[in-house]
């Protein structure tokens, strides 16, 4: 799903940034530029960060798109 239209960043890229240690919108923006254009996506980027952190901390397995990316 395209999250940041200005910089054309999808949710998988944002989740990967979280996996690599990003824990704030600014950190994600520094890593992949999401949220650095108009700023309209920043609330969604923040929500995705929180969701991914909770999912990873709970020990949940990979999402279907994680499996897809792993096979590319």
VENVEN-V169996 format. One line per field, one symbol per residue. ss: DSSP state (~ for helix, > for strand, _ for the rest). psi: psi as a letter, one per 40 degrees, with the letter a starting at -180 (. if undefined). burial: I if it has 16 or more other C-alpha atoms within 10 Angstrom, else O. Layout:
BEGIN
ss = ???
psi = ???
burial = ???
END
This chain:
BEGIN
ss = _>>>____>>~~~~~~~~~_____~~~~~~~~_________~~~~~~~~~~~~~~~~______~~~~~~~__
psi = hhdhddefhidddddddddeeheidddddddeeheebdededdddddddddddddddeeiaiiddddddde.
burial = OOIIOOIOIIIIIIIIIIOOOIIOIIOIIOIIIIIIOOOOIIOOIIOIIOOIIOOOOOOOOOOOOOOOOOOO
END
